Amino acid sequence: MVTRDPRPWQSILQAGVLNMRTTSIFALGLICALGLAGCATGGEGPPSGPPSLVRAAGAPAPPQARFYADCIAQAAASGTYDREENTLRFRCVGAPARAFYDGLAAWSAARGSQYDMGDGRTVRFTQAVQRDPVGLDSCSTDGAQDYACTVILNVGEFLGA
């Protein structure tokens, strides 16, 4: 019966074939090689042909989509929109803004995206503010009858052409 050494690396080290420095360099090289192999095999790589121009099938819009549609429609009709980087900012007021603001109540409260501006206005964002409000939809009120919303539409580089 042949017995195997359960610690082959230790017997190699004791025999003087490898020292600790060589072993460390070998281990580091092995780790790097495995890491690079993972990078080389990850992802899909370059496209294998021309891009597909087929759009995915859409799904019915949820009820809150109406807030966006009404706000954008009012802003387009009244000309209250402008540019910020590669986005268009549509601003609506009155009934569409109040409906949107009220619709954000539970959503903003649950995500911590409602802020008191300190000037009597309360702002509700459609997502939490990370650094600044650039690119974020929001609605605000003065607590009385002044409601306003800003809806951001990312239009890409064509806007700057």
BELUR-V146098 format. One line per field, one symbol per residue. ss: DSSP state (a for helix, b for strand, c for the rest). burial: b if it has 24 or more other C-alpha atoms within 12 Angstrom, else e. Layout:
ss->???
burial->???
This chain:
ss->cccccccaaaaaaacccccaaaaaaaaaaaaaaaaaaaaaacccccccccccccccccccccccaaaaaaaaaaaaaaccbbbbccbbbbbbbaaaaaaaaaacaaaaaaaccbbbcccccbbbbccccccccccccbbbbcccccbbbbbbbbccaaaac
burial->eeeeeeeeeeeeeeeeeeeeeeeeeeeeeeeeeeeeeeeeeeeeeeeeeeeeeeeeeeeeeeeeeebbbbbbebbeeeeebeeeeebbbbbbbeebbbbbbbbbbeebeeeebbbeeeeeebbbbbbbeeeeebbbbbbbbeeeeebbbbbbbeeeeeeee
